[in-house]
Amino acid sequence: MKKLDIKTPSCESTVWCGEGALAKVLPEALEGRQIFTVTDSNVYELYRELVSRELAPRGHVHVIPAGERSKNYSCLMGILKAMLASGLRRGGTVVALGGGVVGDIAGLAASLYMRGVRLVQVPTTLLSQVDSSVGGKTAIDLCGVKNVVGTFYQPETVIADPVFFDTLPAREIRCGLGEIIKYGALDKDIYIKLIENKNRLARPEFLKGIVYDCIAHKAEVVAADEREGGIRKTLNLGHTTGHAFELFYKRRSHGEFVLIGMYYELYIALRSGICAPEYAQSLISLIKSVVDVPAYENVAEACAGAVHDKKNVGSREIVMVVPAAPGEPRELRLDIGEYTRLLCECAAETEGKK
Ligand SMILES: NC(=O)c1ccc[n+]([C@@H]2O[C@H](COP(=O)([O-])OP(=O)(O)OC[C@H]3O[C@@H](n4cnc5c(N)ncnc54)[C@H](O)[C@@H]3O)[C@@H](O)[C@H]2O)c1
């Protein structure tokens, strides 16, 4: 088990990562506290024993339906009303036990209730361990726009234990690998490890080590730029196109769309002369080792969603972060027309290769 402290202007967070973190840190973190747990229906079923042993005796357990559709206004209000009804006090602690959906909505509720109560994140998916539980972004979706209502609110403690991976379906492992490969495009050391282990990325022994590396990368970035004024924007690599496609094509997981977004944006980086062909090829081979990249139809329509991305609202310009060289991401701005043209070209070329 390893420990990482993240200091931001607003607060200090401690991340505990690795085998044994749950058994050792959770009871200590909750000792003597009044708590309110948020979890989802799947996690509740799978981890009933953990909930009844560690969480239920210390306070109310609120279960939301599993899945992205719970990241909405009425579910948020349901959590806040239950906090009030359970008598949660100002000094209480919210525990988010689940994937990124639970972490995002419980984090938002914790930041709003009585103007902020303490928050402990216990991420149970690969994606939430490497990404969403760290860094303090909380959110719900509104009118089909992802994460558009939210706050920056740092958890006091994050407990990232690989014990939860035992029950994760292959699809959720692929989803987490999407974000892990994104870190590979941002961090040279992670990139080298991914290339060296290309044929065993989903193996538990590999995941246990790489989760810490990704969290350490994110911790450094968040400590330097909590509010995403500068370097934190790099963490959105693959997400501009990934989010637009996720909104339009649906059906796949968030992490798979991050990879597909990265693939299409790599094409743009190549055509714009920003990324060297060999480096782009090695990233593409990593992407393809995890997802089957589709040659989408109606790409022009799907691209329209990129203007709803928070970075691009009200603009004709699409802003994205693309890999230039190992450990060197770069911001790229393109007119929406050029962006759409290049993505359509990429879809046509991908179709040709199938
Ligand atoms: N706040 C951030 O910085 C940030 C970063 C990246 C993504 N996100 C958000 O995270 C969300 C995606 O997170 P996610 O991929 O964890 O999705 P999720 O929370 O929906 O979890 C995926 C599925 O796995 C199930 N599950 C969770 N833990 C399990 C376990 N241990 N065993 C078996 N099943 C389990 C869940 O019930 C759900 O069905 C999106 O809403 C995305 O916007 C937030």
The ligand as an SDF file (V2000), in Angstrom:
LIG
                    3D

 44 48  0  0  0  0  0  0  0  0999 V2000
  -14.6740   13.5000  -11.6670 N   0  0  0  0  0  0  0  0  0  0  0  0
  -13.7780   13.1930  -12.5850 C   0  0  0  0  0  0  0  0  0  0  0  0
  -12.6610   13.7340  -12.6020 O   0  0  0  0  0  0  0  0  0  0  0  0
  -14.1120   12.1600  -13.6230 C   0  0  0  0  0  0  0  0  0  0  0  0
  -13.1000   11.6360  -14.4420 C   0  0  0  0  0  0  0  0  0  0  0  0
  -13.4340   10.6110  -15.3410 C   0  0  0  0  0  0  0  0  0  0  0  0
  -14.7450   10.1470  -15.4020 C   0  0  0  0  0  0  0  0  0  0  0  0
  -15.7020   10.6930  -14.5980 N   0  0  0  0  0  0  0  0  0  0  0  0
  -17.0740   10.1970  -14.6290 C   0  0  0  0  0  0  0  0  0  0  0  0
  -17.0590    8.8560  -14.1510 O   0  0  0  0  0  0  0  0  0  0  0  0
  -18.1840    8.1800  -14.6960 C   0  0  0  0  0  0  0  0  0  0  0  0
  -17.7470    6.8250  -15.1910 C   0  0  0  0  0  0  0  0  0  0  0  0
  -17.2270    6.0900  -14.1020 O   0  0  0  0  0  0  0  0  0  0  0  0
  -17.2260    4.4940  -14.1200 P   0  0  0  0  0  0  0  0  0  0  0  0
  -16.6690    4.0250  -15.3960 O   0  0  0  0  0  0  0  0  0  0  0  0
  -16.6250    4.0590  -12.8570 O   0  0  0  0  0  0  0  0  0  0  0  0
  -18.7880    4.1750  -14.2220 O   0  0  0  0  0  0  0  0  0  0  0  0
  -19.8820    3.6720  -13.1710 P   0  0  0  0  0  0  0  0  0  0  0  0
  -19.7600    4.3590  -11.8850 O   0  0  0  0  0  0  0  0  0  0  0  0
  -21.1820    3.7500  -13.8750 O   0  0  0  0  0  0  0  0  0  0  0  0
  -19.4800    2.1370  -12.9680 O   0  0  0  0  0  0  0  0  0  0  0  0
  -19.5620    1.2640  -14.0720 C   0  0  0  0  0  0  0  0  0  0  0  0
  -20.3790    0.0270  -13.7210 C   0  0  0  0  0  0  0  0  0  0  0  0
  -19.6140   -0.8220  -12.8740 O   0  0  0  0  0  0  0  0  0  0  0  0
  -20.3840   -1.2010  -11.7300 C   0  0  0  0  0  0  0  0  0  0  0  0
  -19.4180   -1.4230  -10.6500 N   0  0  0  0  0  0  0  0  0  0  0  0
  -18.7930   -0.5090   -9.8920 C   0  0  0  0  0  0  0  0  0  0  0  0
  -17.8780   -1.1260   -9.1200 N   0  0  0  0  0  0  0  0  0  0  0  0
  -17.9450   -2.4330   -9.3760 C   0  0  0  0  0  0  0  0  0  0  0  0
  -17.2370   -3.5820   -8.9180 C   0  0  0  0  0  0  0  0  0  0  0  0
  -16.2300   -3.4750   -8.0490 N   0  0  0  0  0  0  0  0  0  0  0  0
  -17.5660   -4.7940   -9.4090 N   0  0  0  0  0  0  0  0  0  0  0  0
  -18.5480   -4.9120  -10.3570 C   0  0  0  0  0  0  0  0  0  0  0  0
  -19.2380   -3.8770  -10.8520 N   0  0  0  0  0  0  0  0  0  0  0  0
  -18.9350   -2.6480  -10.3690 C   0  0  0  0  0  0  0  0  0  0  0  0
  -21.3240   -0.0460  -11.5280 C   0  0  0  0  0  0  0  0  0  0  0  0
  -22.4540   -0.4360  -10.8020 O   0  0  0  0  0  0  0  0  0  0  0  0
  -21.6730    0.3160  -12.9740 C   0  0  0  0  0  0  0  0  0  0  0  0
  -22.6700   -0.5480  -13.4540 O   0  0  0  0  0  0  0  0  0  0  0  0
  -18.7520    9.0570  -15.7870 C   0  0  0  0  0  0  0  0  0  0  0  0
  -19.9290    9.6520  -15.3250 O   0  0  0  0  0  0  0  0  0  0  0  0
  -17.6700   10.1030  -16.0050 C   0  0  0  0  0  0  0  0  0  0  0  0
  -18.1960   11.3370  -16.4270 O   0  0  0  0  0  0  0  0  0  0  0  0
  -15.4020   11.6740  -13.7090 C   0  0  0  0  0  0  0  0  0  0  0  0
  1  2  1  0
  2  3  2  0
  2  4  1  0
  4  5  1  0
  4 44  2  0
  5  6  2  0
  6  7  1  0
  7  8  2  0
  8  9  1  0
  8 44  1  0
  9 10  1  0
  9 42  1  0
 10 11  1  0
 11 12  1  0
 11 40  1  0
 12 13  1  0
 13 14  1  0
 14 15  2  0
 14 16  1  0
 14 17  1  0
 17 18  1  0
 18 19  2  0
 18 20  1  0
 18 21  1  0
 21 22  1  0
 22 23  1  0
 23 24  1  0
 23 38  1  0
 24 25  1  0
 25 26  1  0
 25 36  1  0
 26 27  1  0
 26 35  1  0
 27 28  2  0
 28 29  1  0
 29 30  1  0
 29 35  2  0
 30 31  1  0
 30 32  2  0
 32 33  1  0
 33 34  2  0
 34 35  1  0
 36 37  1  0
 36 38  1  0
 38 39  1  0
 40 41  1  0
 40 42  1  0
 42 43  1  0
M  CHG  2   8   1  16  -1
M  END
$$$$
